[in-house]
Amino acid sequence: MSRPAAHPRLIFLYAALLSSPHAGGNEAAQTLTFQTLTPPPAEAARPLRELQLAAAADGALVLALLHDAGQADSGKGLYEARKVRVWRSDPGAAGGKWELLRGGLPGGVLNYDVPRPASNIDLALDAQGTPVMVWNENYGDNDVVVFRAYQDGVWTGWHPRYLGDDLPYAARTRSVVAQGGEPVIAWGESLRTPYGSRLTVRRWDEAAKTWTRSPAFNEISIFSRTPALGLNAGGQPTVAWLQGEVLASNVLVKRWTGTAWEALGGSLNRTPDRYLASTRLKLDGQGQPTVAWLEDLNGKDALYASRWDGQTWQALGGPVSAEYAAAPTLALDADGQPVLAWVEERAGIGQIHLARWTAGSWSDSGVMNLDSRRDARSPSLAALPTGEIVLAWRENVNGVYGAQLRKIGGRR
């Protein structure tokens, strides 16, 4: 297939999307336009460890990056310090023009303490496009969860809000969305009596200077994990999570009615009581959820998705992935149709895949890496109001992982 001449900073690739037999569909080939975007000029010589991408209603992209920042001495030994920064694109600039959101912080670094180990970044935008950042900072032997929001051109100083109870479990068991410039969090706590865990939705009460906590949405006498959270137009939460022991879990979904948690059907997984991982959830314009997860299929982690139609769960085809899947990310396009990206391993090389749900089946893009021979990780999706999708990921180039971005256009 012929390609147009490459622009120095913009490359257009045309790819035939063939329906995969593993994806449960057999539609005719589709053609999408791929536009490779220039990433922000962020710490090019330092390995990128994590990234998160989001899109605002005006089409601006917001990209959060966690980079290595060199060796530091804790007094007990050396460790790798890491820094959190956030960039925003100008939606009107051709090819993308990135602005580092400094907000008065030296070098735009969001960490409250530098140098410190940092990890597990979460990025969320509210309806007005206000970025809210959540991440872990390590203090001694413990991680605490810290928060900032970019309000009126300044990053908030919310260090007193940090959360750190039941650190090994809770600090990494969360899902974050934003409302009114504030974080809303699905949060996990490990229980000893009774044995199990408690998953709740937390919001900050500014008057009381504390986090409020909803009733638990899981069965607290059973171990639960990986909550995924969405808010409808009225700000009411819907949650999906995994409940049960690691090798015998179920995907469950509830929504808050204003007074109680209401179950949406039963277990979503294709086979009950399976090994499951990586719950993902998005709400469409009517507040109806689409959920994706990883499920054991003959010894492989396979990617599945289902959608709630207001009455029951509709399975969206069979397994979306062909090989072992990891690190799934879910978005809904401007028409409310799901888009998935994930990593498949081939001989130890991570390859990024992307699939769109259309006409009752999944269309798999094939390998999205800039070079399929290079290791790629950490896919993140953002849906633009124009109907386009932007995919971000980390790719190893000359031994250093850096950010890569591609915009996927509409079907022709």
C-alpha positions in Angstrom: 0.0 0.0 0.0 1.4 3.4 -0.9 2.2 6.0 1.6 2.4 9.8 1.3 5.7 11.5 1.7 6.8 11.9 5.3 6.8 15.3 6.9 9.8 15.9 9.1 7.6 16.0 12.2 4.5 14.2 11.1 4.2 10.8 9.6 1.0 9.4 8.1 0.6 5.7 7.9 -2.4 3.9 6.4 -3.2 0.4 7.8 -5.8 -2.1 6.8 -7.6 -3.2 10.0 -8.4 -6.9 9.6 -10.9 -8.5 11.9 -9.1 -11.1 14.1 -10.6 -14.5 14.6 -9.6 -14.2 18.2 -11.6 -11.0 18.5 -14.9 -12.6 17.7 -15.7 -10.8 14.4 -15.4 -11.2 10.7 -16.1 -7.7 9.3 -14.6 -6.4 6.1 -11.2 -4.6 6.2 -11.2 -1.1 7.5 -8.8 1.7 6.8 -7.6 4.1 9.5 -5.3 7.0 9.3 -2.4 7.0 11.8 -0.7 10.3 12.6 2.5 10.1 14.6 2.7 13.1 17.0 5.8 14.7 18.4 6.0 14.1 22.2 7.0 16.8 24.6 10.7 17.5 25.1 10.8 15.8 28.5 14.0 14.4 30.0 15.0 12.7 26.8 18.1 11.2 28.3 16.3 9.7 31.4 14.2 6.5 31.2 10.5 7.1 31.3 8.8 4.7 33.8 5.1 5.6 33.6 2.8 7.8 31.6 -0.9 8.7 31.6 -2.8 10.5 28.8 -6.2 12.3 28.9 -8.1 14.6 26.6 -10.1 17.7 27.5 -13.4 18.8 25.8 -11.6 21.4 23.7 -9.3 18.8 22.2 -6.3 19.6 24.3 -4.2 16.6 25.4 -2.7 16.3 28.9 0.2 13.9 29.4 1.6 13.0 32.8 5.2 11.5 32.9 7.2 9.8 35.5 11.0 9.9 34.7 14.1 8.6 36.5 16.0 11.5 38.1 19.3 10.0 39.1 20.7 8.2 42.1 20.0 9.6 45.6 21.2 8.4 49.1 18.6 7.7 51.7 21.2 7.2 54.4 20.5 3.4 54.2 21.7 3.1 50.6 21.2 4.4 47.1 17.9 4.5 45.3 16.6 5.9 42.0 14.8 9.2 42.5 11.8 9.9 40.1 10.0 13.0 39.2 6.4 13.7 38.1 5.6 16.3 35.5 2.5 17.2 33.4 2.4 18.6 29.9 -0.6 20.0 28.0 -0.9 20.4 24.2 -2.3 23.3 22.3 -5.2 21.8 20.3 -4.9 24.5 17.6 -1.3 24.0 16.9 -0.3 21.9 13.9 1.5 18.7 14.9 1.1 19.5 18.6 2.7 22.1 20.8 3.4 21.1 24.4 3.4 23.4 27.4 4.9 22.2 30.7 2.4 22.9 33.5 4.8 24.6 35.9 2.4 26.4 38.2 5.2 28.0 40.3 6.9 24.7 41.0 10.7 24.5 40.2 11.1 22.8 36.9 7.4 21.8 36.9 8.2 18.9 39.2 5.1 17.9 41.2 6.8 15.8 43.9 6.4 17.2 47.3 9.8 16.0 48.3 12.8 15.8 46.0 14.6 13.5 45.7 12.1 10.8 46.6 11.0 7.6 44.9 7.7 8.1 43.2 5.4 5.6 41.4 1.8 4.7 40.4 0.7 8.0 38.7 -2.9 8.6 38.0 -4.2 11.5 35.9 -7.8 12.6 35.6 -9.5 15.6 34.0 -12.8 17.1 35.2 -15.5 18.4 32.8 -13.7 21.7 32.5 -10.4 20.1 31.7 -8.7 20.7 35.1 -5.9 18.2 35.6 -5.9 16.2 38.8 -2.7 14.2 39.7 -2.4 11.4 42.2 0.8 9.4 42.8 2.8 7.5 45.5 5.8 9.0 47.3 8.0 6.8 49.4 8.8 7.8 53.0 11.2 5.4 54.6 9.7 2.0 54.1 6.2 3.2 53.3 4.4 4.7 50.3 1.9 7.5 50.8 -0.6 8.7 48.2 -0.4 12.4 47.5 -2.5 14.8 45.4 -2.4 18.0 43.3 -4.7 19.8 40.9 -3.8 22.5 38.3 -6.3 25.3 39.2 -6.1 28.8 37.8 -2.6 28.2 36.5 -1.2 27.0 39.8 -0.7 23.5 41.2 -2.4 23.1 44.6 -0.5 22.4 47.7 -2.5 19.4 49.1 0.2 17.5 50.9 -1.9 17.5 54.2 -4.4 15.4 52.3 -2.1 12.4 51.9 -3.4 8.9 52.5 -1.3 6.2 54.0 -3.3 3.8 56.0 -2.7 0.1 55.4 0.1 1.1 53.1 1.2 -2.0 51.2 -2.3 -2.7 50.0 -4.2 0.5 49.9 -1.6 2.7 48.4 -1.8 0.8 45.2 -5.5 -0.2 45.2 -7.3 2.8 43.8 -9.0 4.3 40.8 -9.2 8.1 40.3 -11.6 10.4 38.5 -12.1 14.2 38.8 -15.1 16.4 39.6 -15.0 20.1 40.1 -11.2 20.2 40.2 -11.1 17.6 43.0 -10.2 13.9 43.0 -12.7 11.2 43.6 -11.2 7.9 44.5 -12.2 4.3 44.7 -9.9 3.0 47.5 -9.1 -0.3 49.0 -8.3 -1.2 52.6 -7.2 -4.6 53.9 -9.1 -6.0 56.9 -7.9 -8.4 59.5 -11.1 -9.0 61.4 -13.0 -10.2 59.5 -10.4 -11.3 57.0 -11.0 -9.5 53.7 -11.0 -6.0 52.3 -13.1 -2.9 52.1 -13.6 -0.9 48.9 -15.2 2.5 49.2 -15.4 5.8 47.3 -13.7 8.7 48.9 -14.1 12.5 48.5 -12.4 15.3 50.3 -14.5 17.4 52.8 -12.8 20.8 52.8 -14.8 22.0 55.8 -13.8 19.0 58.0 -10.4 18.7 56.4 -10.8 15.0 56.0 -11.7 12.3 53.5 -15.3 11.0 53.6 -16.0 7.4 52.8 -19.0 5.8 51.2 -20.4 2.5 52.4 -18.4 -0.5 51.1 -19.4 -1.7 47.7 -17.8 -5.1 48.0 -18.4 -8.0 50.3 -15.9 -7.1 53.0 -15.4 -10.7 54.2 -14.0 -11.6 50.8 -10.7 -10.3 49.4 -11.3 -7.7 46.6 -9.0 -5.7 44.4 -8.5 -3.5 41.3 -11.5 -1.1 41.6 -12.4 0.9 38.5 -14.4 4.1 38.9 -16.6 6.3 36.7 -19.0 9.3 37.4 -22.2 10.0 35.5 -23.3 13.5 34.6 -24.8 13.9 38.0 -21.6 12.9 39.8 -22.9 9.5 41.0 -20.3 6.8 40.9 -20.3 3.4 39.2 -17.6 0.9 40.2 -16.3 -2.4 38.8 -13.9 -4.6 40.8 -12.6 -8.1 41.2 -13.9 -10.1 44.2 -12.6 -13.4 45.4 -9.3 -15.2 45.9 -6.7 -14.6 43.2 -7.4 -17.8 41.3 -11.1 -17.8 41.8 -12.4 -14.2 41.3 -15.4 -12.5 39.6 -15.9 -9.2 37.9 -18.7 -7.3 39.6 -20.3 -3.9 39.0 -22.4 -1.6 41.2 -23.7 2.0 40.9 -24.7 4.4 43.6 -28.4 5.3 43.6 -28.0 8.3 46.0 -28.7 6.1 49.0 -27.2 2.7 48.4 -25.1 0.6 46.1 -27.1 -1.2 43.4 -25.7 -4.3 41.6 -25.7 -4.3 37.8 -26.3 -8.0 37.0 -24.0 -10.7 38.2 -20.5 -11.7 37.3 -19.2 -10.5 34.0 -16.3 -12.9 33.4 -16.9 -15.5 30.7 -16.1 -18.4 33.1 -17.0 -17.9 36.8 -14.4 -18.1 39.5 -11.3 -17.6 37.3 -8.0 -15.9 37.6 -8.7 -12.2 36.7 -6.8 -9.0 36.6 -6.8 -5.3 35.5 -10.4 -4.1 35.7 -11.2 -1.1 33.5 -14.4 0.9 33.3 -15.8 3.9 31.3 -19.3 5.4 31.2 -21.0 6.6 28.1 -23.0 9.8 27.7 -26.1 8.1 29.2 -24.0 6.8 32.2 -24.0 3.2 31.0 -20.8 1.3 31.8 -18.4 -0.6 29.5 -16.0 -2.8 31.4 -12.8 -4.6 30.3 -10.6 -7.1 32.2 -8.0 -9.8 31.8 -9.2 -13.4 32.3 -7.4 -16.8 32.1 -8.1 -18.6 28.9 -6.3 -22.0 28.6 -3.3 -20.6 30.6 -3.2 -17.2 28.8 -4.3 -13.8 30.1 -7.0 -12.8 27.5 -8.6 -9.4 27.2 -12.4 -9.3 27.3 -15.1 -6.5 27.4 -18.8 -6.2 28.1 -21.3 -3.4 28.0 -24.4 -2.7 30.1 -27.5 -1.9 27.9 -29.6 -0.7 30.8 -31.0 -4.1 31.6 -28.3 -6.7 31.1 -24.7 -7.2 30.2 -23.8 -7.6 26.5 -20.6 -9.5 25.8 -18.6 -7.7 23.2 -17.3 -10.6 21.2 -14.8 -13.1 22.5 -11.2 -12.5 23.6 -9.8 -9.3 22.0 -6.2 -10.3 22.3 -4.5 -13.2 20.4 -1.5 -13.8 22.8 -0.8 -13.1 26.4 -2.3 -9.7 27.2 -1.2 -7.1 29.8 -1.7 -3.5 30.8 -5.1 -2.9 29.1 -6.5 0.6 28.7 -10.0 1.5 27.7 -11.6 4.5 26.1 -15.0 5.3 24.6 -14.9 7.3 21.3 -17.2 10.3 20.5 -19.9 7.8 19.5 -19.6 5.9 22.8 -18.0 2.9 21.1 -15.2 1.2 23.1 -11.5 1.3 22.1 -8.9 -1.0 23.8 -5.1 -0.9 23.8 -2.9 -3.5 25.5 0.5 -5.1 25.4 1.2 -8.5 23.9 4.6 -10.2 24.5 6.6 -11.8 21.7 9.9 -13.4 22.8 10.1 -10.9 25.6 9.3 -7.9 23.4 6.3 -5.9 24.3 4.1 -5.0 21.4 1.2 -2.5 21.7 -2.1 -3.4 20.1 -5.2 -1.4 19.6 -8.7 -2.5 18.7 -12.0 -0.7 18.0 -15.5 -2.1 18.4 -17.6 -1.5 15.3 -20.5 -3.2 13.6 -20.6 -5.9 16.2 -16.9 -7.0 16.2 -13.4 -5.9 17.1 -10.9 -4.7 14.5 -7.3 -5.1 15.6 -4.8 -2.6 14.3 -1.9 -5.0 14.7 1.4 -3.7 16.2 1.4 0.0 17.0 5.0 0.3 18.1 7.1 2.7 16.0 9.4 -0.4 15.6 7.9 -3.8 16.3 11.4 -5.1 17.2 11.6 -2.6 20.2 10.1 -3.2 23.6 7.0 -1.1 24.3 4.9 -0.7 27.4 2.3 1.3 29.3 -0.4 2.1 26.7 -2.8 4.9 27.6 -5.8 6.1 25.5 -7.6 9.4 25.2 -10.7 10.1 23.1 -10.9 13.4 21.3 -14.3 15.2 20.7 -13.6 15.0 16.9 -14.0 11.2 17.1 -10.2 10.6 16.9 -8.3 8.5 19.4 -4.8 9.3 20.7 -2.6 6.4 21.9 0.4 7.1 24.1 3.0 4.5 25.2 6.7 4.0 26.3 9.1 2.6 23.8 12.7 1.6 24.1 14.9 3.7 21.7 18.6 3.1 22.0 18.3 1.7 25.5 16.1 4.6 26.9 12.3 4.4 27.2 10.6 7.5 25.9 7.1 8.7 25.2 5.4 8.0 21.9 2.1 9.2 20.6 -0.2 8.4 17.7 -3.5 9.9 16.7 -5.9 7.4 15.1 -8.4 9.0 12.7 -11.9 7.9 11.7 -12.8 5.2 9.3 -12.9 6.0 5.6 
